[in-house]
Each structure stands twice: as structure tokens, then as C-alpha cells.
Amino acid sequence: MKPKCLCVFLVCLVGVQAAWWNVWPKCWKRKAVGHCSQKIPSWYYSFWSGNCKGFLYSGCGGNSNRFSSEGECQKACTRRHKNREVCSLKAKAGVCQGFRPSWYYDASHDRCRGFIYSGCNGNANRFQSCEKCMRRCSGSKNVKKICEKWTDAFQRKYNLGLQPSRNTSLR
């Protein structure tokens, strides 16, 4: 009796694994931007980070590890798709009176931007630093160097470290 149960279990396990392996190979491929000149916001699965990350697809070439939304990427490439989109959410400053310098990912430009979070009613697309934002959401290389420039500009724009401005514009 026990050997029969074990055989049924193994057959089921092999069937599930076979179905899984048919989907996953595309998710293991490296990001491929392609070779044309368009800049189409797209998503790919980063095997190393275990997250879907944004990039700008050129419009031709590339590979099958390319999705039109963060949710579509998560559904295809993560085992536990929770429909928890983070990087594709629009920036949300909130409605309170706080002044918290933060960063959000702008998928249309594959970059993180600084904004002032009010302290309440925001969303998950909010990071404490440019580097944390870029490492989570973008597939760009040289994050540290890129973020140094953007962080300096953000700090100058809002006089951070000097006297906080009350301007809470997202751009």
C-alpha cells in the first residue's frame, strides 16, 4: 500500500515540476533591451534578486523575459504571486504635514526620483534612498554612481540639510 502512495506522489510531483519548468526558462534569461531606438517601459524578472525590475525596451529584439507590467512579470515568474506591485505604483506624497525626503521609481523613465512624503496615505513605492529604490526596481548598472548625481540634485532642490522648503512637488 505504501509503495503505491509513494508512486502516485512522485508522479504528481514530476507533473507539477514539468509544468513549472516550461514557464521558468524565460524568467531565467538576462534582461535584453534590444537594438532599436524606442523606449518602452517594460519589466523583466531578475533571478538574482528574486524581483521583477523595470527597464526601457528598445522595441525590437530582446528575449522572452519581458513583460508589459510588474504584475504580469510577477505572475509569470514568482512562485507566490501576491499581486503586490511596488515599483509600478505612481508616487503618492500623502496628505499630512510631514516633510520626509523619499524616493519613488518612475517606470516610464527607468529611474528613481526624489519627492517629499507627508508621512501618511502613501504607498509601497517609497524608499529611504535613491540606491534602495534603484536596487529594488531598476535593472540599471552603476547604481551608486547614478544615485550620487540624482541625490545631490534632490538635496539642492529642497535645501535638505539646510532649511527645509515646504514645496512638495513630485517633479
Summary of the structure (lengths in Angstrom):
residues: 171
radius of gyration: 20.5
end to end distance: 68.0
largest distance: 76.8
contacts: 478
relative contact order: 0.13
helix: 34%
strand: 18%
